[in-house]
């Protein structure tokens, strides 16, 4: 590789991470096509998707294995699994908080998940919703 290409690539990487931090994320979504779409959005924004999970058990296992910065959690999972309960388990066991996605009213969720929540993105969502939420995130 030529020196100019290396420098250009390094500058591009540096400028993309200067705009927003790069996070390691586990995506918990029971609809496979939606999960893949979320993965693409996050990858295009420069984040690393450590794993895709479709259930509470898969989410806990993925977080245990990968130790991400955060979890992108759907609130209502197939089979009656509750994303808020999953996020609470993950928070208590690993100290990792969740950014929730839901078709439900965010105010209802805030009451249930205020201490473990990094925020709420209401469905239907756009790529910009994730970018805006992740840019303003504080994991402290």
C-alpha positions in Angstrom: 0.0 0.0 0.0 1.3 3.4 -0.9 2.1 5.9 1.9 -0.6 8.4 0.7 -3.3 5.7 0.9 -2.2 4.7 4.4 -2.3 8.4 5.6 -5.7 9.0 3.9 -7.1 5.9 5.6 -5.7 6.9 9.0 -7.1 10.4 8.7 -10.5 9.0 7.7 -10.6 6.6 10.7 -9.4 9.4 13.0 -12.0 11.9 11.8 -14.9 9.3 12.0 -14.0 8.5 15.6 -13.6 12.2 16.4 -17.2 12.8 15.5 -18.5 10.2 17.9 -17.0 7.5 20.1 -16.9 4.0 18.7 -18.9 1.5 20.9 -18.9 -2.2 21.2 -22.6 -3.2 21.1 -24.6 -6.4 21.6 -27.9 -6.1 19.7 -30.9 -7.9 21.2 -33.8 -8.1 18.7 -36.0 -11.2 18.0 -36.8 -10.3 14.4 -33.9 -11.5 12.3 -34.3 -9.0 9.5 -34.6 -6.1 11.9 -31.5 -7.3 13.8 -29.5 -7.5 10.6 -30.7 -4.0 9.6 -29.6 -2.6 13.0 -26.3 -4.3 12.6 -25.7 -2.6 9.2 -26.7 0.8 10.6 -24.3 0.5 13.5 -21.4 -0.9 11.4 -21.9 2.0 8.9 -21.7 4.4 11.8 -18.3 2.9 12.9 -19.5 0.8 15.8 -18.6 -2.8 16.5 -21.5 -5.2 16.8 -20.2 -8.0 19.0 -23.2 -10.3 18.8 -26.8 -10.5 17.8 -29.2 -12.1 20.3 -32.9 -13.0 20.1 -33.8 -13.9 23.7 -32.9 -13.0 27.2 -30.7 -16.1 27.6 -28.8 -15.4 24.4 -28.4 -11.7 25.5 -26.9 -12.6 28.9 -24.6 -15.1 27.3 -23.4 -12.6 24.6 -22.8 -9.9 27.2 -20.9 -12.4 29.4 -18.7 -13.5 26.5 -18.1 -10.1 24.8 -18.4 -7.5 27.6 -19.7 -4.8 25.3 -19.9 -1.1 26.1 -23.7 -1.2 25.9 -26.7 -3.3 24.8 -29.2 -2.2 22.2 -32.3 -3.9 23.6 -35.7 -4.4 22.1 -38.3 -4.2 24.8 -40.7 -6.9 23.7 -39.0 -10.2 22.7 -40.6 -13.3 21.2 -41.9 -15.9 23.6 -42.9 -13.4 26.3 -39.4 -12.4 27.1 -39.2 -8.9 28.5 -36.3 -6.7 27.3 -36.5 -4.5 30.4 -36.1 -7.6 32.7 -33.2 -8.8 30.5 -31.5 -5.3 30.8 -32.0 -5.4 34.6 -30.3 -8.9 34.7 -27.4 -7.6 32.6 -27.0 -4.4 34.7 -27.0 -6.3 38.0 -24.6 -9.0 36.7 -22.2 -7.0 34.5 -22.9 -3.3 35.2 -23.7 -2.7 31.5 -26.6 -0.4 30.6 -29.0 -0.7 27.7 -30.3 1.6 25.0 -33.9 0.5 24.4 -35.8 0.2 21.1 -39.6 -0.1 21.3 -42.9 0.7 19.6 -44.2 1.5 23.1 -44.4 5.0 24.6 -41.0 6.0 26.0 -42.6 7.6 29.0 -43.9 4.2 30.2 -40.5 2.6 29.7 -38.8 5.4 31.6 -40.7 4.5 34.7 -39.7 0.9 34.5 -36.1 1.2 33.4 -34.8 4.6 34.5 -31.7 3.4 36.4 -30.5 1.0 33.7 -31.5 3.0 30.6 -29.2 4.9 28.3 -32.2 6.2 26.4 -35.1 5.1 24.2 -35.5 5.0 20.4 -39.1 4.7 19.3 -40.0 2.5 16.4 -40.2 3.1 13.5 -36.7 4.4 13.6 -34.1 5.8 11.2 -30.3 5.5 11.1 -30.1 9.1 12.3 -32.0 8.2 15.5 -29.2 5.8 16.5 -26.4 8.2 15.5 -27.9 11.0 17.5 -28.5 8.8 20.6 -25.0 7.2 20.5 -23.3 10.6 19.9 -24.8 12.1 23.0 -24.3 9.0 25.1 -22.6 9.1 28.5 -21.5 5.7 29.8 -20.2 7.0 33.0 
